[in-house]
């Protein structure tokens, strides 16, 4: 007799019966969680490297500016770009700190 049922077909649970996670499901969920943590940490590291380069780049830039009035718009533009970068990379703690710093500069 020929088997007509597809071996890969998953039958839905009967009414009142719950699907229990298998060992494979648990391992897959753990691996997915680990992967997400790794991606988040790499995004944070990328942001901090960019922030460090901006700070190091500001030293010769600010020394070359003759007018102190040119410092303020340059600094505010950098803050806006860093806030956008922190938002894009998902670094929420830094984004909040930069927004507070930006608000403080605008209140002056």
C-alpha positions as CSV (number, residue, x, y, z in Angstrom):
1,X,0.0,0.0,0.0
2,X,1.3,3.4,-1.0
3,X,1.7,6.1,1.6
4,X,-0.2,9.2,0.4
5,X,0.4,11.4,3.5
6,X,3.2,13.9,3.2
7,X,5.8,12.9,5.8
8,X,6.8,16.6,6.4
9,X,3.2,17.8,7.1
10,X,2.7,19.1,10.6
11,X,-0.7,18.3,12.0
12,X,-2.3,21.1,14.0
13,X,-2.9,20.4,17.7
14,X,-6.3,19.2,18.7
15,X,-8.6,21.5,20.6
16,X,-7.3,22.2,24.1
17,X,-3.9,20.7,23.3
18,X,-0.9,23.0,23.3
19,X,2.3,22.6,21.3
20,X,5.2,22.1,23.6
21,X,8.6,23.4,22.5
22,X,11.1,20.8,21.5
23,X,14.7,20.7,22.4
24,X,15.5,22.0,18.9
25,X,13.2,25.0,19.4
26,X,14.9,25.8,22.7
27,X,18.4,25.7,21.1
28,X,17.2,27.8,18.2
29,X,15.8,30.4,20.5
30,X,19.0,30.5,22.6
31,X,21.1,30.9,19.4
32,X,18.8,33.6,18.1
33,X,19.1,35.5,21.5
34,X,22.9,35.1,21.4
35,X,23.1,36.4,17.9
36,X,21.0,39.4,18.7
37,X,23.2,40.2,21.7
38,X,26.3,40.0,19.5
39,X,24.8,42.3,16.9
40,X,23.8,44.8,19.5
41,X,27.3,44.8,21.1
42,X,28.9,45.2,17.7
43,X,26.7,48.2,16.9
44,X,27.5,49.8,20.3
45,X,31.2,49.2,19.6
46,X,30.9,50.7,16.2
47,X,29.3,53.8,17.6
48,X,31.9,54.3,20.3
49,X,34.7,54.0,17.7
50,X,33.0,56.7,15.5
51,X,32.6,58.8,18.6
52,X,36.2,58.5,19.5
53,X,37.3,59.4,16.0
54,X,35.0,62.5,16.1
55,X,36.6,63.6,19.4
56,X,40.1,63.0,18.1
57,X,39.2,64.8,14.9
58,X,37.8,67.8,16.8
59,X,41.2,68.7,18.3
60,X,42.9,69.9,15.1
61,X,39.6,71.2,13.7
62,X,38.8,73.4,16.7
63,X,42.5,74.5,16.9
64,X,42.3,75.6,13.3
65,X,39.1,77.7,13.7
66,X,40.0,81.3,14.3
67,X,36.6,82.4,15.5
68,X,35.1,81.0,18.6
69,X,31.7,81.6,17.0
70,X,32.4,78.9,14.5
71,X,32.8,76.3,17.3
72,X,29.2,76.5,18.4
73,X,27.6,75.6,15.0
74,X,30.2,72.9,14.3
75,X,29.7,71.4,17.8
76,X,25.9,71.5,17.4
77,X,26.0,69.9,14.0
78,X,28.2,67.1,15.3
79,X,25.8,66.5,18.2
80,X,22.9,66.3,15.8
81,X,24.8,63.8,13.6
82,X,25.9,61.7,16.6
83,X,22.3,61.6,17.9
84,X,21.1,60.3,14.6
85,X,23.9,57.8,14.5
86,X,23.2,56.6,18.0
87,X,19.5,56.2,17.0
88,X,20.3,54.4,13.8
89,X,22.7,52.0,15.6
90,X,20.3,51.5,18.5
91,X,22.5,52.9,21.3
92,X,19.7,54.3,23.4
93,X,21.7,55.3,26.5
94,X,24.1,57.4,24.5
95,X,21.3,58.9,22.5
96,X,19.5,60.1,25.6
97,X,22.8,61.7,27.0
98,X,23.5,63.4,23.7
99,X,19.9,64.8,23.5
100,X,20.3,66.2,27.0
101,X,23.6,67.8,26.0
102,X,22.0,69.2,22.9
103,X,19.1,70.7,24.9
104,X,21.5,72.2,27.4
105,X,23.4,73.9,24.5
106,X,20.2,75.3,23.0
107,X,19.1,76.7,26.4
108,X,22.2,78.9,26.6
